[in-house]
Amino acid sequence: MDINILSGKKHIHFIGIGGSGMYPLAQILHGQGYYLTGSDNNETETLDAVRKMGIPVFIGQRSENIEGADLIVHTAAIMEDNPELMAARASGVPVLERADLLGIITSWYDRAVCVSGTHGKTSTTSMITQILYTAGIDLSAYIGGKLPCIGGSGIAGKSDILVCESCEFEDHYLKLFPDISVILNIDADHLDYFGTLENVMASFRKFAENTSKLLIVNGSDENTVKALEGIDKEIITFGKDASCDYYPENVRHENGLLTTYDAMYRGERLGQITLHVAGIHNVLNSLAAIAAARECGADFGSIQKGLEEFRGAKRRFEKLGFEKGITVVDDYAHHPTELEATLRAAMEMGFRKVWAVFQPFTFSRTKLLLDDFARVLQIPDYAVLTDIMGSREKNTYGIFTRHLAEKIPGCIWFPQDESAEWTDERKYENFEQICDYVCKNAQPGDLVITLGCGDAYKIAKMILARLAEEGQ
């Protein structure tokens, strides 16, 4: 990979500019003065934000969209037979996959803080960004979710600091140039690519070995400790107790989403931290953020202020509204471990009943982790399932929602025609059925939480709109 490939380039075209990994890259490069164009297949809130930046966006992917570009970027989700990608490859213009471009950008910074882990990457990257931004540090950032304080998912600053969410999917993070790496945890995921947990752990070790200066790792996570055993790198640990460098004491959960604790560093009390995000997993995420922020020069007062002002990234236990006494929240959780952490936190908040509306994401993950999904979806009072969102996959696994629903006592789902072609119309009908059921049966004092990394959030918005209409 030529890390100087952007040299002399003026017009960069993004195929799939509305993707969660493409939008922050567009924000960074736009902020650095490049002329950008982009395309996508569906109108979204993200595309509205892209247009407000002055970036032209084409709806529908056609060969003529690349005209005038001297560099073309695409996501891994773009199929090889996509007409725009085929035209790009035939044009002679350099073509980069998103992860390659991100790797090049990380090489520009002397303090690239790369945040990895099976779970919690977006929340922790957002926390670090919020802290440094609040402290007045002119950082750059690349986040897989939207952070209100920076007005999106990416920002281009003038300092040598980049905070970058770093995803293990298909080893994409091995293309980065990390100076400081955060490893939050290691779990069995993306097994369609890695095959085994041992291969996942080996990948994270490679990521750690690529780090030039410092590792900040979860000393309470067994898989992380095992994966990094004997590695010759400077390491700072965070975790649940005093066996780690950073750890919490006097953890208190108050009023649902409010958590306070004393941040400890090697036996010294640094001060009290107030979080407006739920769960012990976010306490650990915030400790990782504290460690990274201190390494980037933030004082503890700025850290306290930044974390107190942090209200979560978009789609991370995001409260969307309150209608007819019912609270509606949306969360990105899509792996059993994430679901378990989110749902256990929800069950401790004192709601009358908790409704979990889950959209399984990818056939491979659903098939390979079926029993784990079934176990954790028994945590809430009610589990409601949508059809499986296949995303980049075809259903060669023969897996359907009923296979999961049958393993969850009392699960609510709507039988689907397994021979029918997946269409937007069919999905809308599925979402409408779920909206109808929840609105008819949820009661004042209940929490409804939509879950999944696809578009389950649309159900939450449909529910809120229906409840508001009924309340008039």
C-alpha positions as CSV (number, residue, x, y, z in Angstrom):
1,M,0.0,0.0,0.0
2,D,1.4,3.4,-1.1
3,I,1.0,5.7,2.0
4,N,1.6,8.7,-0.3
5,I,-1.2,7.9,-2.7
6,L,-3.2,11.0,-1.7
7,S,-0.3,13.2,-2.7
8,G,-1.5,15.6,-5.5
9,K,-5.0,14.2,-5.4
10,K,-7.8,16.9,-5.5
11,H,-11.1,15.1,-6.2
12,I,-11.9,11.9,-4.2
13,H,-15.1,10.0,-4.9
14,F,-16.7,7.8,-2.2
15,I,-18.8,4.8,-3.3
16,G,-21.2,4.3,-0.4
17,I,-20.5,7.6,1.3
18,G,-23.3,7.1,3.8
19,G,-21.7,4.1,5.5
20,S,-20.7,4.4,9.1
21,G,-17.0,3.9,8.2
22,M,-17.1,6.2,5.2
23,Y,-18.8,9.3,6.7
24,P,-16.0,10.1,9.2
25,L,-13.4,9.7,6.5
26,A,-15.4,12.1,4.4
27,Q,-15.5,14.6,7.3
28,I,-11.7,14.3,7.9
29,L,-10.8,14.7,4.2
30,H,-13.3,17.5,3.6
31,G,-11.8,19.3,6.6
32,Q,-8.4,19.0,5.1
33,G,-9.5,20.7,1.9
34,Y,-10.1,17.8,-0.6
35,Y,-13.0,18.1,-3.0
36,L,-15.3,15.1,-2.5
37,T,-18.3,13.5,-4.2
38,G,-20.2,10.4,-3.2
39,S,-22.9,8.0,-4.0
40,D,-25.3,5.7,-2.1
41,N,-28.4,3.7,-2.7
42,N,-30.8,5.0,-0.1
43,E,-31.5,8.4,1.4
44,T,-30.5,8.6,5.1
45,E,-29.9,11.2,7.8
46,T,-26.2,10.7,7.2
47,L,-26.5,11.7,3.5
48,D,-28.4,14.9,4.6
49,A,-25.4,15.7,6.9
50,V,-23.0,15.0,4.0
51,R,-24.8,17.4,1.7
52,K,-24.8,20.1,4.4
53,M,-21.0,19.9,4.2
54,G,-21.3,20.9,0.6
55,I,-20.5,17.4,-0.8
56,P,-22.5,16.4,-3.9
57,V,-24.2,13.0,-3.4
58,F,-25.7,10.8,-6.1
59,I,-28.5,8.4,-5.3
60,G,-28.0,5.1,-7.2
61,Q,-24.6,3.8,-8.2
62,R,-23.8,4.3,-11.9
63,S,-20.6,4.4,-13.9
64,E,-20.9,8.1,-14.7
65,N,-20.8,9.1,-11.0
66,I,-17.0,8.7,-10.9
67,E,-16.4,11.3,-13.6
68,G,-13.6,13.7,-12.8
69,A,-12.3,11.8,-9.7
70,D,-8.6,11.1,-9.4
71,L,-9.0,8.7,-6.4
72,I,-12.0,6.4,-5.7
73,V,-12.8,4.9,-2.3
74,H,-15.3,2.1,-1.7
75,T,-16.5,0.0,1.3
76,A,-16.0,-3.7,1.7
77,A,-19.8,-4.1,1.4
78,I,-19.7,-3.0,-2.2
79,M,-20.0,-6.1,-4.5
80,E,-17.5,-6.7,-7.3
81,D,-20.2,-6.5,-9.9
82,N,-21.3,-3.0,-8.7
83,P,-21.4,-0.8,-11.9
84,E,-19.7,2.1,-10.2
85,L,-16.9,-0.1,-8.8
86,M,-16.4,-1.8,-12.1
87,A,-16.2,1.6,-13.9
88,A,-13.7,2.7,-11.2
89,R,-11.5,-0.3,-11.8
90,A,-11.6,0.2,-15.6
91,S,-10.8,3.9,-15.4
92,G,-7.2,3.6,-14.5
93,V,-7.8,5.9,-11.5
94,P,-6.4,4.5,-8.2
95,V,-9.1,2.6,-6.2
96,L,-8.9,2.1,-2.4
97,E,-10.9,0.1,0.0
98,R,-12.1,2.2,3.0
99,A,-9.7,0.4,5.5
100,D,-6.7,1.1,3.3
101,L,-7.6,4.8,3.2
102,L,-8.0,4.9,7.0
103,G,-4.6,3.2,7.4
104,I,-3.0,5.9,5.3
105,I,-4.6,8.6,7.3
106,T,-3.4,7.1,10.6
107,S,0.2,7.3,9.3
108,W,-0.1,11.1,9.1
109,Y,-0.2,11.4,13.0
110,D,2.5,11.0,15.6
111,R,0.0,10.1,18.3
112,A,-2.6,7.9,16.6
113,V,-4.7,6.4,19.4
114,C,-6.3,3.3,17.9
115,V,-9.2,1.9,19.9
116,S,-9.9,-1.8,19.4
117,G,-11.9,-4.6,21.0
118,T,-14.8,-6.9,20.2
119,H,-17.2,-4.7,22.2
120,G,-17.2,-1.0,23.2
121,K,-15.1,0.5,20.5
122,T,-17.5,3.3,19.5
123,S,-18.4,4.3,23.0
124,T,-14.7,4.4,24.1
125,T,-13.5,6.2,21.0
126,S,-16.3,8.7,21.6
127,M,-15.4,9.2,25.3
128,I,-11.7,9.9,24.4
129,T,-12.7,12.3,21.7
130,Q,-15.2,14.1,24.0
131,I,-12.5,14.4,26.7
132,L,-9.9,15.8,24.4
133,Y,-12.3,18.1,22.6
134,T,-13.6,19.4,25.9
135,A,-10.0,20.0,27.0
136,G,-9.4,22.2,24.0
137,I,-7.1,19.8,22.2
138,D,-7.3,20.3,18.5
139,L,-7.5,16.6,17.7
140,S,-8.7,14.6,14.6
141,A,-11.1,11.7,15.2
142,Y,-12.6,8.8,13.3
143,I,-15.6,7.2,15.1
144,G,-18.1,4.5,14.0
145,G,-21.0,6.4,15.4
146,K,-22.1,10.0,15.6
147,L,-20.8,12.2,18.5
148,P,-22.8,15.4,19.0
149,C,-19.9,17.6,20.3
150,I,-18.0,17.2,17.0
151,G,-21.1,17.3,14.8
152,G,-20.7,13.9,13.3
153,S,-18.4,10.9,13.2
154,G,-15.1,12.6,12.1
155,I,-13.1,15.8,12.6
156,A,-9.9,17.1,11.2
157,G,-7.7,19.0,13.7
158,K,-4.2,20.5,13.5
159,S,-2.5,18.6,16.3
160,D,-0.5,15.4,16.0
161,I,-3.4,13.4,17.8
162,L,-5.8,11.2,16.0
163,V,-8.4,9.1,17.9
164,C,-9.4,6.2,15.7
165,E,-12.0,3.4,16.1
166,S,-10.2,0.3,14.9
167,C,-12.2,-2.7,13.8
168,E,-11.0,-6.3,13.6
169,F,-13.5,-7.3,10.9
170,E,-11.4,-9.1,8.2
171,D,-8.2,-7.9,9.9
172,H,-8.9,-4.3,8.8
173,Y,-7.2,-2.8,11.8
174,L,-3.9,-4.5,10.7
175,K,-3.8,-1.8,8.0
176,L,-3.5,1.0,10.6
177,F,-0.4,2.6,12.0
178,P,-1.1,2.8,15.7
179,D,1.1,4.7,18.2
180,I,-1.1,4.0,21.2
181,S,-3.5,1.0,21.0
182,V,-6.4,0.4,23.3
183,I,-7.7,-3.2,23.6
184,L,-11.0,-3.3,25.4
185,N,-11.7,-7.0,25.3
186,I,-11.4,-10.0,22.9
187,D,-14.4,-12.3,22.2
188,A,-15.6,-14.8,19.6
189,D,-17.0,-12.7,16.7
190,H,-16.7,-12.6,12.9
191,L,-16.1,-16.4,13.0
192,D,-17.1,-16.6,9.4
193,Y,-13.7,-15.0,8.8
194,F,-11.6,-16.0,11.8
195,G,-13.0,-19.5,12.3
196,T,-12.0,-19.8,16.0
197,L,-11.5,-17.7,19.0
198,E,-7.8,-18.6,19.0
199,N,-7.5,-17.0,15.5
200,V,-9.3,-13.8,16.8
201,M,-6.8,-13.7,19.7
202,A,-3.8,-14.1,17.3
203,S,-5.2,-11.3,15.2
204,F,-5.3,-8.9,18.2
205,R,-1.8,-9.9,19.1
206,K,-0.6,-8.8,15.6
207,F,-2.5,-5.5,16.1
208,A,-0.7,-5.0,19.4
209,E,2.7,-5.9,17.8
210,N,2.0,-3.2,15.2
211,T,1.8,-0.5,17.9
212,S,4.8,1.7,18.1
213,K,4.6,3.2,21.6
214,L,2.0,2.0,24.2
215,L,-0.7,-0.6,24.8
216,I,-3.7,0.2,27.1
217,V,-5.4,-3.1,27.7
218,N,-8.1,-4.7,29.8
219,G,-6.2,-6.5,32.6
220,S,-9.5,-8.1,33.7
221,D,-10.3,-9.7,30.4
222,E,-8.9,-13.3,30.3
223,N,-8.7,-13.5,26.5
224,T,-6.9,-10.2,26.2
225,V,-4.3,-11.1,28.9
226,K,-3.8,-14.5,27.2
227,A,-3.4,-13.0,23.7
228,L,-0.8,-10.6,24.8
229,E,1.2,-12.9,27.1
230,G,5.0,-12.2,26.8
231,I,4.6,-9.4,24.3
232,D,7.5,-6.9,24.4
233,K,5.6,-3.6,24.6
234,E,5.0,-1.0,27.2
235,I,1.6,-1.8,28.7
236,I,-0.9,0.1,31.0
237,T,-3.8,-1.9,32.3
238,F,-7.4,-1.0,33.3
239,G,-9.9,-3.3,34.8
240,K,-12.2,-4.2,37.6
241,D,-9.8,-4.2,40.6
242,A,-6.5,-3.1,42.1
243,S,-4.6,-5.8,40.1
244,C,-4.8,-3.3,37.2
245,D,-3.2,0.2,36.9
246,Y,-6.6,1.9,36.5
247,Y,-9.6,0.6,38.4
248,P,-12.9,1.8,40.0
249,E,-13.9,2.0,43.6
250,N,-17.2,2.9,45.2
251,V,-19.3,2.3,42.0
252,R,-22.8,3.6,42.4
253,H,-25.7,3.4,40.0
254,E,-28.3,6.1,40.5
255,N,-31.5,7.2,38.7
256,G,-31.3,4.8,35.8
257,L,-28.5,6.1,33.5
258,L,-26.3,7.9,36.2
259,T,-23.2,6.1,37.5
260,T,-20.5,7.5,39.7
261,Y,-17.3,6.0,40.9
262,D,-13.8,6.9,42.2
263,A,-11.1,6.5,39.5
264,M,-8.0,4.9,41.0
265,Y,-4.5,4.8,39.5
266,R,-2.0,2.4,41.2
267,G,-3.6,2.9,44.6
268,E,-4.0,6.7,44.3
269,R,-7.5,8.2,44.1
270,L,-7.6,10.5,41.1
271,G,-11.2,11.8,41.8
272,Q,-14.8,11.0,41.2
273,I,-16.2,10.3,37.8
274,T,-19.8,10.8,36.8
275,L,-21.2,8.9,33.8
276,H,-24.5,9.4,32.1
277,V,-24.3,6.0,30.3
278,A,-25.4,2.8,31.9
279,G,-23.6,-0.4,33.0
280,I,-20.4,-1.6,34.4
281,H,-19.1,-2.1,30.9
282,N,-19.2,1.6,30.5
283,V,-17.2,2.1,33.7
284,L,-14.5,0.0,32.2
285,N,-14.7,1.8,28.8
286,S,-14.3,5.1,30.7
287,L,-11.2,3.9,32.6
288,A,-9.7,3.0,29.2
289,A,-10.6,6.5,28.0
290,I,-9.1,8.1,31.1
291,A,-5.8,6.2,30.5
292,A,-5.7,7.2,26.8
293,A,-6.6,10.9,27.5
294,R,-3.9,11.3,30.2
295,E,-1.3,9.9,27.7
296,C,-2.5,12.6,25.2
297,G,-2.0,15.4,27.8
298,A,-5.4,15.9,29.3
299,D,-5.5,16.9,32.9
300,F,-7.8,15.1,35.3
301,G,-10.2,18.1,35.6
302,S,-10.7,18.1,31.9
303,I,-11.3,14.3,32.0
304,Q,-14.0,14.7,34.7
305,K,-15.7,17.4,32.7
306,G,-15.5,15.6,29.4
307,L,-17.0,12.3,30.8
308,E,-19.7,14.2,32.8
309,E,-20.7,15.9,29.5
310,F,-20.7,12.7,27.5
311,R,-24.2,11.4,26.8
312,G,-23.2,8.5,24.6
313,A,-22.7,8.2,20.9
314,K,-25.6,7.8,18.6
315,R,-27.2,4.3,18.8
316,R,-25.4,3.5,22.1
317,F,-28.2,3.3,24.7
318,E,-29.6,6.4,23.1
319,K,-32.9,7.7,24.5
320,L,-35.1,8.6,21.6
321,G,-38.2,9.6,23.4
322,F,-40.9,9.2,26.0
323,E,-44.6,8.8,25.0
324,K,-47.6,7.6,27.0
325,G,-45.4,6.8,29.9
326,I,-43.2,4.5,27.8
327,T,-39.4,5.1,27.4
328,V,-37.9,4.2,24.0
329,V,-34.2,3.6,23.7
330,D,-32.0,2.4,20.8
331,D,-28.7,0.5,21.0
332,Y,-26.2,-0.9,18.5
333,A,-25.6,-4.1,20.4
334,H,-25.5,-7.1,17.9
335,H,-23.2,-9.7,19.5
336,P,-24.4,-11.8,22.5
337,T,-21.8,-10.3,24.9
338,E,-22.9,-6.8,24.0
339,L,-26.6,-7.7,24.3
340,E,-26.0,-9.3,27.7
341,A,-24.3,-6.1,29.0
342,T,-26.9,-3.8,27.6
343,L,-29.9,-5.9,28.7
344,R,-28.6,-6.5,32.2
345,A,-28.0,-2.8,32.6
346,A,-31.6,-2.1,31.3
347,M,-33.1,-4.6,33.8
348,E,-31.4,-2.8,36.7
349,M,-33.0,0.6,35.9
350,G,-36.3,0.1,37.7
351,F,-38.6,0.0,34.7
352,R,-41.9,-1.9,35.1
353,K,-41.1,-4.2,32.1
354,V,-38.3,-4.3,29.5
355,W,-39.1,-5.0,25.9
356,A,-36.1,-6.0,23.8
357,V,-36.7,-5.7,20.0
358,F,-33.8,-7.4,18.4
359,Q,-32.8,-7.4,14.7
360,P,-30.3,-10.3,14.1
361,F,-27.5,-9.1,11.8
362,T,-25.9,-11.5,9.3
363,F,-26.8,-15.1,8.8
364,S,-23.3,-16.4,9.7
365,R,-23.3,-14.6,13.2
366,T,-26.8,-15.8,13.9
367,K,-26.0,-19.4,13.0
368,L,-22.7,-19.6,14.7
369,L,-23.8,-17.9,17.9
370,L,-27.4,-19.1,18.0
371,D,-27.4,-20.6,21.5
372,D,-25.6,-17.6,23.0
373,F,-28.2,-15.3,21.4
374,A,-31.0,-17.5,22.8
375,R,-29.5,-17.3,26.3
376,V,-29.1,-13.6,26.5
377,L,-32.4,-12.8,24.9
378,Q,-34.0,-14.4,27.9
379,I,-32.8,-11.6,30.1
380,P,-35.5,-9.0,29.3
381,D,-39.1,-9.5,30.2
382,Y,-40.1,-9.7,26.6
383,A,-38.0,-10.5,23.5
384,V,-39.3,-9.5,20.1
385,L,-37.4,-10.5,16.9
386,T,-37.3,-9.1,13.4
387,D,-36.3,-11.0,10.3
388,I,-32.5,-11.5,10.0
389,M,-30.8,-8.7,8.2
390,G,-28.3,-10.4,5.8
391,S,-26.3,-7.3,4.9
392,R,-23.3,-8.4,2.8
393,E,-24.3,-12.1,3.0
394,K,-26.6,-14.5,1.2
395,N,-28.4,-17.1,3.3
396,T,-26.3,-20.1,2.5
397,Y,-26.6,-21.1,6.1
398,G,-30.4,-22.0,6.0
399,I,-30.9,-19.9,9.2
400,F,-34.2,-18.0,9.9
401,T,-35.6,-16.1,12.8
402,R,-37.8,-19.0,13.8
403,H,-34.7,-21.0,14.7
404,L,-33.7,-18.4,17.3
405,A,-37.3,-17.7,18.5
406,E,-38.0,-21.3,19.2
407,K,-35.1,-21.3,21.7
408,I,-36.4,-18.3,23.7
409,P,-39.4,-19.0,26.0
410,G,-42.3,-16.6,25.3
411,C,-40.4,-15.0,22.4
412,I,-42.6,-12.8,20.1
413,W,-41.9,-13.0,16.3
414,F,-44.0,-12.9,13.2
415,P,-43.7,-16.0,11.0
416,Q,-42.1,-15.2,7.6
417,D,-42.4,-16.8,4.2
418,E,-38.9,-18.4,4.1
419,S,-39.1,-18.8,0.3
420,A,-40.0,-15.1,-0.2
421,E,-37.4,-12.7,-1.6
422,W,-36.1,-10.1,0.9
423,T,-37.3,-6.7,-0.2
424,D,-37.6,-3.3,1.5
425,E,-41.4,-3.7,1.3
426,R,-41.3,-7.0,3.1
427,K,-39.0,-5.5,5.8
428,Y,-41.3,-2.6,6.3
429,E,-44.2,-5.0,6.8
430,N,-42.2,-6.9,9.3
431,F,-41.4,-3.6,11.2
432,E,-45.0,-2.6,11.1
433,Q,-46.2,-5.8,12.6
434,I,-43.7,-5.4,15.5
435,C,-44.7,-1.7,16.0
436,D,-48.3,-2.7,16.2
437,Y,-47.7,-5.5,18.7
438,V,-45.5,-3.4,21.0
439,C,-47.7,-0.4,21.0
440,K,-50.8,-2.5,21.8
441,N,-49.1,-4.3,24.7
442,A,-46.4,-2.0,26.3
443,Q,-47.6,-0.2,29.4
444,P,-46.7,3.0,31.2
445,G,-43.5,2.5,33.1
446,D,-42.0,0.2,30.5
447,L,-38.8,0.5,28.6
448,V,-38.7,-0.5,24.9
449,I,-35.2,-0.9,23.5
450,T,-34.4,-1.7,19.9
451,L,-31.2,-3.6,19.3
452,G,-28.9,-4.4,16.4
453,C,-26.4,-2.8,14.1
454,G,-28.7,-2.7,11.1
455,D,-31.8,-0.4,10.9
456,A,-33.8,-1.6,14.0
457,Y,-33.8,2.0,15.1
458,K,-36.5,2.6,12.5
459,I,-38.8,0.5,14.6
460,A,-38.1,2.7,17.7
461,K,-39.0,5.8,15.7
462,M,-42.2,4.1,14.4
463,I,-43.2,3.1,17.9
464,L,-42.7,6.7,19.2
465,A,-44.7,8.2,16.3
466,R,-47.5,5.7,16.9
467,L,-47.6,6.3,20.6
468,A,-47.6,10.1,20.1
469,E,-50.4,9.8,17.6
470,E,-52.4,7.7,20.1
471,G,-51.8,10.1,22.9
472,Q,-53.3,13.1,21.1
